[in-house]
């Protein structure tokens, strides 16, 4: 027991010695900051890089004590060579950008085990700052900003402690806090007034996992999105009256017109036709619609979460307002929208919604023929049913209504977890299982309509959206949806077979529909807690905070800056912009001057000292003899001959009282001050 106690005492002594050394504390804080950065980069970092970095932090922290030795330079160099080979091997599979992030992390992890001097410490601080910038590439939310700001503050505190020998940790923290507060107004000015220039170079591409909808759909794909509550996008309207009713909130993303018997996808023929028509300069229906003078037009803004994809979601039909968009958005002949570059971070897009405009057949007979193709790879019963409907009904709308009626009255059931249908999925769904998600119903309906001679296609996107405020809707991944468009009288008419089995899905959302059917979108041990009123209120606050950050900070692009300046200054001219820029620089310079120019320190004098100075001033005026650096005794002896006897005695008495109070450290009472005041008064009267 005594041995164990002595060992614990020894470890406590070592720990105390570590925290008593400023450089050791600084390295410890640096390790903590690096660990926090690692926790935010789990997506781009490979598993072995995370493990290597974690081990490096543990080794460095253990090496702060004298009980453990750090690895030698030879060992670290060997690890560096092995890491370079591993990065070269795996780099092509993760993409150039993620490879660079992994390389930077490995370099930081290896260097952190060999911190010996200021140069090593400064290199790690700079590398950590670059890693913080890499984290902002994939996450720009307000919570990421708060977290990275805290990590930055931790790095600054570590630097202050490392260079502040003899300065307490509390004082270093206070110093860094003051610096951050001082930097805030400068950062705000730069953000508001610095010209919003485009990037100077193109960021290397990353093969990060794409999120949300895919351009290929099997019946279970959209159902898998139902378990995700991640935000897909937010839509902001000018007023509450402009927000569409819940059943009309169809956010179009893609049209899937090719079916191989199991999977729906964008047709290659469609892609080729779009490219040929674009090269010919032919206008799309949406571009023509955008220039027409229509009365019912609603302007709205989308804040889209990063998807690493080019397609956009928009109320159908909507056209882009590229005068405001920072990324140009193109329109296609199937009424879908495509951004010129993949959406790799939160972006704001401005759109115009034409609520009464129909979706017309944009390419004539091509679209009709493309959407009449029926795959003969399985599903014979569904084809036979379609042909029977064609023989039974004389016009297109009757065929469509017959299919919708069958879904409504045929005992079909809406569920997120249907049985697997690997063989003849449409036949199995229609004639055996009769239970499925929206993609099952939409895919089966399109297939049957084509077999009946009705041009039809599947459209994927989102349906619904929850109200964040009166004029803001938030659409999440579980709102992903699929529906049907049938070509009737040269117009594409929307039909949603899901409404036949779960009408509340359109009116109240997925979760309400599943609740009616006795199902749940996700079941976890925290589900009951998540449904509590407190958690719902807290979640609403966080959502509102994140939305405000996305709209007012991330959405502050060149267009928003120009609008702000025009509201303040009127029409912008080069002279006004030059004046704004120079004024911003001057204001920043003034702020820096107030912060760092030396200030005249105010001298705080005791009451007795102020009385003495007044007396000396009177004597100097009367006698013309300056005190300069003379002692009080010498000055009294020098001026006594020039003063009246009564005044000389008062001056001497006043100086003696001051010396006793100041140097003998006694008689410090208000009575002494009163005596000195009395002597000063007597001196004044005598000198008159």
Secondary structure, DSSP 8 states (H G I E B T S, - for coil): -HHHHHHHHHHHHHHHHHHTSHHHHHHHHHHHHHHHHHHH-TTTS-HHHHHHHHHHHHHHHHTTSTTS----HHHHHHHHHHHHHHHHHHHHHH-HHHHHHHHHHHHHHHHHTT--SHHHHHHHHHHHHHHHHHHHHH--SHHHHHHHHHHHHHHHHHHHHHH-TT--HHHHHHHHHHHHHHHHHHHHHHHHHS-----SS----------S--SEE-HHHHHHHTT---EEEEEEESSGGGS--GGG-EEEEEEE-EE-SS-EE--HHHHHHHHHHHHTT---HHHHHHHS--S-EEEEEEEE---SS-B--EESSEEE-TTT-SS-EEE-TTS-EEESS---S-EEEEEEEETT--EE-TTTHHHHHHTT----SS-HHHHHHHHHHHHH-SSHHHHHHHHHHHHHHTT-EE-SS-----SSHHHHIIIII-EE-HHHHHHHHHHHHHHTT--EEEEEEEE--EEEETTEEEEEGGGEEEEEEEEETTEEEEE-THHHH-THHHHT-HHHHHHHTT--S---TTHHHHTSHHHHHHHHHHHHHHHHHIIIIIT--HHHHHHHHHHHHSS--HHHHHHHHHHHHHHHHHHHHHHHS---------HHHHHHHHHHHHHHHHH----TT--HHHHHHHHGGGS-HHHHHHHHHHHHHHHHHHHS----SHHHHHHHHHHHHHHHHHH-
